């Protein structure tokens, strides 16, 4: 079952998005050190994020936040929930 945000939209882990899909960060569920590191990189609640590509064999995700491109490990992307997922 998929969780729903306060506006009824489905909430998914960032790690589940496919290349080209976009969403808005809804929550970051991580310990304090990881939460601070992700926030310093721009991964904050309310920010739009897009998956640009996925590395093979479970490698990192290439994501875009505004004009910034980042590589994020899949295990870290599992802690980031996004909503309003669209293709494009």
JOVEN-V542069 format. One record per residue. N is the residue number from 1. PHI is phi in degrees with one decimal (none if undefined). PSI is psi in radians with two decimals (none if undefined). OMEGA is omega in whole degrees, -180 to 180 (999 if undefined). Layout:
# JOVEN-V542069
n->(N;N)
phi->(PHI;PHI)
psi->(PSI;PSI)
omega->(OMEGA;OMEGA)
This chain:
# JOVEN-V542069
n->(1;2;3;4;5;6;7;8;9;10;11;12;13;14;15;16;17;18;19;20;21;22;23;24;25;26;27;28;29;30;31;32;33;34;35;36;37;38;39;40;41;42;43;44;45;46;47;48;49;50;51;52;53;54;55;56;57;58;59;60;61;62;63;64;65;66;67;68;69;70;71;72;73;74;75;76;77;78;79;80;81;82;83;84;85;86;87;88)
phi->(none;-93.3;-71.4;-119.8;-73.9;-62.8;-97.9;85.9;-80.5;-66.5;-111.7;-127.6;-67.0;-55.4;-63.0;-87.6;-70.7;-96.6;-53.1;95.4;-80.5;-125.1;-163.4;-114.4;-65.9;-100.7;-160.1;-125.4;-106.7;-151.0;-66.5;-58.6;-64.7;-67.1;-59.1;-64.1;-64.6;-64.4;-63.7;-64.3;-82.9;104.0;-85.5;-124.4;-56.3;94.5;-84.4;-79.4;-136.6;-131.0;-86.3;-86.7;-160.9;-118.8;-74.2;-74.1;58.1;74.3;-72.1;-70.6;-95.6;-94.7;-121.2;-127.8;-124.0;63.5;-103.2;-102.0;-102.6;-134.6;-111.7;-128.5;-63.3;-59.2;-65.9;-78.9;-65.8;-66.2;-85.8;-107.3;-96.1;-124.7;-132.5;67.6;-67.1;-133.1;-94.8;145.9)
psi->(2.45;2.36;2.73;2.44;3.11;-0.40;0.19;0.01;2.57;2.51;2.21;2.67;2.51;-0.57;-0.35;-0.21;2.57;2.78;2.35;-0.32;2.55;2.73;3.12;2.33;2.18;-0.68;2.69;1.99;1.63;2.86;2.93;-0.73;-0.81;-0.70;-0.79;-0.73;-0.77;-0.70;-0.68;-0.50;-0.12;0.01;1.47;2.71;2.34;-0.21;2.48;2.45;2.52;2.41;2.11;-0.84;2.88;2.35;2.69;2.84;0.66;0.35;-3.00;2.85;2.40;2.00;2.81;2.25;1.90;-2.11;0.15;2.25;2.39;2.75;2.25;2.34;2.53;-0.68;-0.50;-0.63;-0.39;-0.43;-0.10;2.05;2.40;2.67;2.96;0.65;2.23;2.77;2.61;none)
omega->(-180;176;178;176;-178;179;176;178;178;178;-179;171;178;-178;-179;-179;179;177;-179;-180;-179;176;178;-179;-177;-178;174;-178;-177;175;-172;-178;179;179;179;-179;179;178;179;178;179;-180;-177;178;178;-179;176;-180;178;173;-179;177;180;175;179;174;177;179;-174;175;172;-178;179;175;-175;179;-178;175;-179;169;-178;177;179;-179;175;179;176;-178;-177;179;178;175;180;-176;177;174;174;999)
